[in-house]
Amino acid sequence: MADFQDLTLFWIKEMNIPVKHTTGEEAVLSLLQDAGPQASHVLESISQRGLPTRRVEAWHYTDLRNLLKHYPAVASSSESAAKNALAACKNPLPCVELPIINGGYCAELATTLPQKMLVASQTQTVDATDIASDDTIGLLNSGLVTGGLTIAVNDDAHIDDRICLSHIMTEENSAASRHNVKIGARASITLMERHLTTNSAAAVTNTVCDLELADNSIVTWVIDQQMSELATRFGQLNVKLGKQAELTILSLNSGCKLVRQEIRVEVLGEGSRLNISGVNLIGHDAHIDVTTKLDHLVPNTVSTETFRNVVAGNGRGVFQGQINVAQIAQGTDARMACNSLLLSDASEFSAKPELEIFADDVQCAHGATVSDIDENHLFYLMARGIPEKLSRDMLIKAFVAEVFDGLAVEQIGKELNNRIDNWLDNNG
């Protein structure tokens, strides 16, 4: 059945009523008009439908039409600006740096690549007519994309170096990039997405990553978002998981005014294992939405999702987690948990875990909790002479620690813990 917005648009079209666009929608449409013929389908779709509202089920908790107030011009960057940006946002972890400054890949500033790995700069284009009408991130990306990377890891390659895609914005501009990553059979690698701004500008970014794991490969993928409190980020990670493949995804959001991070996984190979973990630190008046969709399409696969959310000030958080188990996917073991701490009376969190199961031989579970810090635990620490602020910080860190427990790359866990300390200093 068509959703309410579809029916509304039908009557508007039939009665020739012009759609009244918001300031944010007008800015998007203006950029799409300048993007050229490849954006024509996206331009028509956004012009007719507008940006999604609460009436669109996939965006029910993130009313993008009202939240997106602006969409600035596409960014450009000189070589000197790129060098300054990379120096200002130096990665605290040793890694192979792939700098993407203002949406453009700066090959001359990249670190020497490991053997058995290929990286090429390439404009990634996708036929927008194949994208679902409620996939606003995908539609906007296909219409506004200006570049991206193709990354290929050879079969049997074991890359010890961390590979870091550092997305850095330097001005109040927008950027859209698309990356295609293919991991060969029996290969192993750790990749990181870093998303940063060099100042407090209200930049807007849209990044889509298509990740494909061949049979028996092992991958850790880290999404680290720490943009300015005025910035907006749209992110999408699309994954295809092969036979006996193992994928760990870790997401950390600790900045931005508005975030929509989507993680979509197709489990296509028997014996594969997937672990998705995330921490969302939401302060001031930020709105952070993490939406996941897992499709178990073959027998005997395992997936776990664990999210911890800490909301302070007037922050608003959203988690939508959907697990679909096809009839053929017997023996699926899928579990999901989302737990949130609200640190102020004005903070909010909406959780929507979903299971859709058509197989009968499965082990599936989901759950969500929202609470404040336990006063008994706080009293216990304070009664032993620990100041209230430090006691609260200790309890918050203990709450999110489970996400980092067992992380294969210990240095990443330490750095992410440091990030939590910095956030608590400003919001705890």
LOVOTI-687596 format. One record per residue (C-alpha): x, y, z; residue in one letter. Coordinates in steps of 0.2 Angstrom, whole numbers, plus 2048, in hexadecimal, padded with zeros to 3 digits. Each point is the difference from the previous one (the first is absolute). Layout:
XYZA...
***
This chain:
800800800M8078117FCA80480B80FD7F7810804F80D80B7F8Q7FE7F67F0D7ED803800L802812804T80C8027F2L7F47F77F4F7F280C804W80B8107FFI8067FA7EFK7EE7FC7FAE7FA811806M80F8097F9N804808811I812806800P80B7F980EV80680D80CK8127FC804H80A80580FT81080A800T80A7F0802G7F77F87F1E80280F7F5E8137FF804A8007EE7FBV7F68037F0L80C80E7FBS80F7F5802L7F87F27F6L7FC80C7F2Q8128057FFD8067ED801A7FB7FC7EEG7F67F37F6P8067F280CQ7F680880EA7EF8027F6S7F77F1808H806805811V7FA8127FDL7EF7FB7FAE7FE7F480FS80580D80DI7F680E7F7S7F07F5800Q8027F7811R80A80C80AG80C7FA80EL7F97F280BP7F480480ET7FA7F680FR7F37F97F4R80E7F67F7V8027F080BE8137FF7FEA802812806W7F280080DH80B80680EY80B80C7F5T7F580D7F8D80D8057F3L7F580D7F8R80080A810N8117FC806L80A8047F1L801813800K80D8037F2H80B7F77F4Y80F80A7FBP8098017EFA80C7F27FBV811802807A8108027F7S8127FF807S8118067FCS8107F5803E80680C80ES7EF7FF808A8007ED7FFA811800809K7FA80B80DN7F17F6803A8097F0802L80D80880CA7F280780AA7F77EF801C80F7F4803K7FA7EF803N8067FA812P8017EE7FAL80E7FA7F4P7F87FC7F0C8008017EDV7F88117FDE7F48027F1L7FB813802P7F08067F8I800812802I7EF80A7FDN7FA7F07F7G80F7FE7F4G80E7F3802Y811807802C80B7F37F9A81080A802E7FE801813L7FC7ED802A80B7F4809T8097F37F6T7F47F17FEL8047EE806P8037F37F3Q7F17F57F9K7F5810802M7FA80C7F2L7F8811803V7FA80A7F1A7F78117FFS7F07FF7F6Q7EF8087FFT7F47F3806Q7EF8017F7T7F17F7803V7F07FF7F6D7F480A80CA7F07F77F8T8067F0809D800809811I7F07FE80BA7F6810802S802800813D8137FE7FED804813802T8127FE803I8037F57F1G7F680C7F5L809810806L8117F77FEN7FC7FA7EES7FB8117FBG80E80A809L80F7F4800V8108087FAT80C7F2803G8067F180AG80C7F2802L8007EE7F9T80A7F580CI8047EE7FDA8097F480BV8087F07F8N7FB7EE804D80A7FA80FD807811804A802804813H801813802I808804811D7FF8137FED7F0808804R7F98097F0I7F7810804C7F580A7F5L801812808S7F180A7FAH804812806I7F68107FCM808811801T7F280C7FDE7ED802800E7FE7F67F0N7F97EF7FBS8087F07F9A7F97F07FAA80C7F17FDS7FD7ED7FCR80D7F3804H8007EE7F9N80A7F380BV8037EE7FBK8097F480CI8077F17F8G7FE7EE805A8097FB811R807812801A7FF80A810S801813803I7FA80E80CT7F98107F8L7FA810808M7F580E7FBE804810809R7F580F7FEH806811806L7FF8137FET80F80C802T7F480D808N7EE803806S7F98037EEA7EF7F87FCA8077F47F3A7F57F27F8V8077F07FBT7F87F07F7N80B7F17FFT7FB7EF7FAV80C7F1801C7FC7EF7F7D80A7F2808L8017EE7FAE8087F2809L8057F17F7A8007EE808D80A7FE810N806812801S801809810I7FD813801V7FE80D80ET7F88107FBW80080F80BV7F58107FEI80680E80AD7F68107FFQ80680F809Q7FA80F7F6M7FC811806S7F080380AE7F980A7F2L8037F37F2A7F57F47F8T8057EE7FAR7F77F37F6F8097EF7FFG7FB7EF7F9Q80A7F0801L7FA7F27F4N8077EF803V8007EF7F7K8067F280BL8087F17F8G8017EE806K80A7FE811Q804812800A80180A810E7FC812801L80180C80FT7F98117FFI80380D80DL7F7811800S80480F80BL7F68107FEN80680F80CS7FC8107F6G7F58087F3C7F0809800K7F77F37F6L8057EE7FCV7F87F27F6R80B7F07FFQ7F97F17F7E8087EF800I7F87F37F4R8077EE800V7FB7F27F4E8067F0808V8037F57F0L80C7F3805G7FE7F180CE80A800810G803813800S80180A810R7FB812802L80280B810N7FA812800I80480B80FS7FD813802G80280E80DV7F68107FDN80580F80BL7F280D7FEI802811808G7F98127FFH7F27FF7F3D8077F37F4A7F57F37F7H8097F07FCI7F77F27F7D8077EF7FDV7F67F47F5T8057EE7FDT7F97F37F4K8067EE800L7FA7F37F4D8047EE804H7FE7F77EFL8097F0803V8007F280DP80C7FF80FN806812803T80380B810V7FD812803S80080B80FT7FD813803E80480980FT7FD813802F80380B80FR7FA812800N80380F80CV7F580F7FDV803811809A7F88117FFG7F38027F3N8077F17F6G7F57F47F6R8057EF7FBG7F87F37F5V8047ED7FDF7F77F67F3Q8057EE7FEG7F87F47F5Q8057EE7FEI7F87F67F2N8027ED7FFV7FB7F77F0A7F77F0800Q80F7F77F9I80B80780EA7FE7F280CQ80C80080FG802813801T806807810D7FC812801A80080C80FR7FD812803M80280C80FA7FE812802C803809811N7FF812803S80480C80EL7F7811802L80A80C80AL7F380F800S7EE802800D8008087EFA8097F27F7S7F77F37F6E8037EF7F8F7F57F67F4S8047ED7FDA7F77F57F4K8087EE7FFP7F77F57F3E8007ED7FCL7F87F97F1E8037ED7FFI7F97F47F3F80B7F1806A7FC7F580ED8117F9806D807810806V807809810Q7FB8127FFC7FE80D80EA7FF813802H7FE80D80DG801812805A80280A810T800812805V805806811S80980D80BD8107FC80AI7FC7F480ED7FF80B810E8067F180BN80F7FE7F5H804812801L7FE801813F80B7F0802Y80F80A7F7L7FD810809M7FF7F8811A8127FA7FDR8068127FDG7FF8017EDI7F98117FAP7EF8007F8E8068057EFK80E7F3800L7F47F3806S7F38047F2R80E7FF7F3D8067EF807M7EE7F97FFL7FE8077EEI8107F97FAK7FC7EF808A7EF8017F7F8088017EEV8107F5804A7F77F17FAE8018067EEV813801801F8027EF809D8097F47F5G80480C7F2L80E7F87F6A8098107FDV804806812E8078117FBQ7EF8047F8I7F77FC810G80C80B80AK7FE80F7F4E7ED7FE800L800800813N80A810800N7F38087F5R7F37FB80DI80A80980DD8018107F5N7ED7FF7FEW7FC7FE812L80B80F804D7F480A7F6N7EF7F7803N8017F580EG
***
